[in-house]
Amino acid sequence: MAVWHLTFPTDSRFPMFRDERTRRRAIRRLVALHGRLALFSQVDTHLHDVPVGSRTEAGRVSQRVVQAMRKRFKLDLQPADIRPVRDRSHMLWLVRYVLTQGPHHRIPGDPATDTGSCFLDLIGARVIEGLELVVNTVLPRLSKMDLCQMVGLPEVPQPATVEQIRRVGVVRLWDAACAALCVGPDAAGNSVPEVMARRAAVQIGRAAGFSWADLALALGRPPRTVHRLAAAVVPEAVLDAVRLRIDLELLAAERGRGG
């Protein structure tokens, strides 16, 4: 099974995206362009992409990514530098390298909560429609604990408890739902992931005891809409992703305080 490391720099080496909303839209678009994808990471000025397939397929991926980013986001990417992944040890090094791009480039923030990194997807703290990362096909013995240790976490995150959700509050719950569905920080639109983020936030919030009024205020929706969201179906994987995102943020905050 051939694996390739594609690196896309911007022409200017300026930041790729103007805000977090655009960055998350671009990540969803990137996912849609692939067949089999092992890893990815979007940093400020460049993109790492690790597809699985033939050299010809990797070249086609490169063309699709460049064209899509130009068309959708007016972003001038240089053609990808395409390098083969030689063996298992190279792949293990590449996983760590891709997951720690923030610290590697001295970018503020915790690599465990970086929305440009596929670490979130690998541990189940984000749900992006159509994304199926196949890194475990290449490295079948790679565990979630291995991944967590690579980004400096001492343990595998667990879905946040009701008590933890109450402690962080309704606003942070809403932020976590948007991050877990890879949508803009306020999920203002009506796309499937935006609606799902609203549903998940309301249902988790109600289970934690937040009032209808507080949830309506946080989501910027009328109370009658919030009641409808509470009754809709939400996959358990989505609810777990939001809860995992909250636990990740708590672990990152504790680490930021020095434990």
C-alpha positions in Angstrom: 0.0 0.0 0.0 1.6 3.2 -1.2 1.4 6.3 1.0 2.3 9.9 0.0 3.2 13.0 1.9 1.9 16.1 0.0 2.8 19.6 1.2 1.0 22.6 -0.2 2.5 26.1 0.6 0.8 29.3 -0.3 2.4 31.4 -3.0 2.9 34.3 -0.7 3.6 32.3 2.5 0.9 34.5 4.1 -1.8 32.8 6.3 -4.1 30.7 4.2 -7.4 31.7 5.7 -8.7 34.9 7.1 -10.8 33.4 10.0 -11.7 30.2 11.7 -15.0 29.9 9.9 -13.2 29.8 6.5 -10.6 27.4 7.8 -13.3 24.9 8.9 -15.1 25.2 5.6 -11.8 24.5 3.8 -11.2 21.4 5.9 -14.6 20.0 5.0 -13.9 20.7 1.4 -10.5 19.0 1.6 -12.1 15.9 3.0 -14.6 15.8 0.2 -11.8 15.7 -2.4 -10.3 12.4 -1.3 -10.8 8.8 -1.6 -8.5 7.3 1.0 -6.8 9.7 3.4 -4.5 8.8 6.2 -3.7 12.2 7.8 -4.0 15.9 7.2 -3.1 19.2 8.9 -3.7 22.7 7.9 -1.2 25.1 9.4 -1.2 28.9 9.0 0.8 29.1 5.7 0.6 25.5 4.4 -1.3 22.3 4.2 -0.1 18.7 4.8 -2.0 15.9 3.1 -1.2 12.2 3.4 -3.3 10.2 0.9 -3.1 6.4 0.2 -2.9 5.1 -3.3 -0.8 5.2 -6.4 1.6 8.0 -7.4 -0.9 8.9 -10.2 -3.7 9.1 -7.7 -1.6 11.3 -5.4 -0.9 13.6 -8.4 -4.6 13.9 -9.1 -5.3 14.7 -5.4 -2.8 17.5 -5.7 -4.5 18.9 -8.7 -8.0 18.7 -7.2 -6.8 20.4 -4.0 -5.1 23.3 -5.8 -8.1 23.8 -8.1 -10.7 23.6 -5.3 -8.8 26.0 -3.0 -8.5 28.5 -5.9 -12.1 28.2 -6.9 -13.8 28.1 -3.4 -11.4 30.3 -1.4 -9.5 32.4 -3.9 -6.3 30.8 -2.4 -3.2 30.5 -4.6 -1.6 27.3 -3.5 1.7 26.1 -5.1 1.6 22.6 -6.6 2.2 20.0 -3.9 5.6 18.7 -3.1 4.9 14.9 -3.3 7.2 12.5 -1.4 6.7 8.8 -0.8 6.4 7.4 2.7 9.2 4.9 2.7 8.4 2.4 5.5 6.7 2.0 8.9 9.3 4.1 10.8 8.9 6.9 8.3 5.1 6.7 8.7 5.3 6.8 12.5 7.5 9.9 12.3 5.0 11.5 9.9 2.1 10.9 12.2 3.8 12.8 15.0 5.0 15.5 12.6 1.6 16.1 11.2 -0.1 16.1 14.6 2.3 18.6 16.1 2.5 21.2 13.4 1.5 24.0 15.8 4.4 23.5 18.2 6.7 22.8 15.3 6.0 26.2 13.8 5.7 27.9 17.2 2.0 28.7 16.7 0.1 29.5 19.9 -2.4 26.9 21.0 -2.6 23.3 22.1 -2.1 20.6 19.5 -4.7 18.5 21.1 -7.5 21.1 20.3 -6.1 22.4 17.0 -9.0 22.6 14.6 -6.6 22.3 11.6 -5.3 18.9 12.8 -6.8 15.5 12.2 -6.0 14.5 15.7 -9.6 15.4 16.6 -10.9 13.1 14.0 -8.6 10.2 14.9 -9.8 10.1 18.5 -13.5 10.8 17.7 -13.7 14.4 18.9 -14.9 15.6 15.5 -17.3 14.3 13.0 -16.9 15.4 9.3 -19.3 13.8 6.8 -17.4 11.6 4.4 -14.2 11.5 6.3 -12.7 8.0 6.9 -9.0 8.2 8.0 -7.2 5.0 7.2 -4.0 5.5 9.2 -4.7 2.3 11.1 -4.7 0.4 7.9 -1.2 1.6 7.4 -0.2 1.3 11.1 -2.6 -1.3 12.5 -1.0 -1.3 16.0 -1.3 2.5 16.4 -3.6 3.2 19.4 -5.4 6.2 20.7 -3.0 6.3 23.6 -0.1 6.5 21.1 -1.8 9.4 19.4 -2.5 11.2 22.7 1.1 10.8 23.8 2.3 12.3 20.5 0.4 15.6 21.3 1.5 15.5 24.9 -1.7 14.2 26.6 -1.1 11.8 29.5 -4.4 10.0 29.0 -7.0 9.3 26.3 -9.9 11.8 26.6 -13.3 10.6 27.7 -16.7 12.2 27.0 -17.3 15.0 29.4 -19.6 14.2 32.3 -22.7 16.1 33.2 -20.8 17.8 36.0 -18.0 18.9 33.7 -20.5 20.3 31.2 -22.3 22.3 33.9 -19.0 23.6 35.0 -17.9 24.9 31.6 -21.3 26.5 30.9 -23.6 26.8 28.0 -21.5 29.1 25.9 -18.5 26.8 25.9 -20.8 23.9 25.2 -22.0 25.7 22.1 -18.4 26.5 21.0 -17.5 22.8 21.5 -20.5 21.7 19.4 -19.4 23.9 16.5 -15.8 22.7 16.7 -16.9 19.0 16.9 -19.0 19.4 13.7 -16.3 21.5 12.0 -18.6 24.5 11.4 -18.1 28.2 11.9 -18.0 29.4 15.5 -21.7 30.4 15.5 -23.1 27.8 13.0 -25.3 30.5 11.6 -26.3 28.6 8.4 -28.6 25.7 7.7 -26.2 23.1 6.3 -26.4 19.6 7.7 -23.4 19.9 10.0 -24.6 23.3 11.3 -28.1 22.0 12.1 -26.5 18.9 13.7 -24.3 21.2 15.9 -27.4 23.0 17.1 -29.2 19.8 17.9 -26.2 18.3 19.7 -25.7 21.4 21.8 -29.4 21.6 22.8 -29.6 17.9 23.7 -26.4 17.8 25.7 -27.3 21.1 27.3 -30.7 19.9 28.4 -29.2 16.7 29.8 -26.9 18.9 31.8 -29.7 21.0 33.2 -29.3 24.2 31.2 -32.6 26.1 30.8 -34.4 26.6 27.5 -33.8 30.3 27.8 -30.1 30.0 28.3 -29.8 27.6 25.3 -31.9 29.9 23.1 -29.7 32.8 24.0 -26.4 30.9 23.4 -27.6 29.6 20.0 -29.3 32.8 18.9 -32.5 30.9 18.2 -36.1 31.4 19.4 -37.2 29.1 22.2 -39.7 27.2 19.9 -36.8 26.4 17.6 -34.7 25.1 20.5 -37.6 22.8 21.5 -37.7 21.4 18.0 -33.9 20.8 18.1 -34.2 18.9 21.4 -36.6 16.4 19.8 -34.5 15.7 16.6 -32.4 12.6 16.1 -28.6 13.0 16.7 -26.2 10.1 16.2 -24.4 9.0 19.4 -21.1 9.5 17.7 -21.9 13.2 17.3 -22.9 13.6 20.9 -19.8 11.8 22.0 -17.6 14.1 19.8 -19.0 17.2 21.5 -18.4 15.7 24.9 -14.9 14.6 23.9 -14.1 18.1 22.6 -15.1 19.5 26.0 -12.8 17.1 27.8 -10.0 17.9 25.5 -10.4 21.6 26.2 -10.4 20.9 29.9 -7.2 18.8 29.6 -5.6 21.5 27.5 -6.5 24.2 30.0 -5.1 22.2 32.9 -1.9 21.7 31.0 -1.7 25.4 30.2 -1.9 26.1 33.9 1.0 23.7 34.5 -1.0 20.8 35.7 
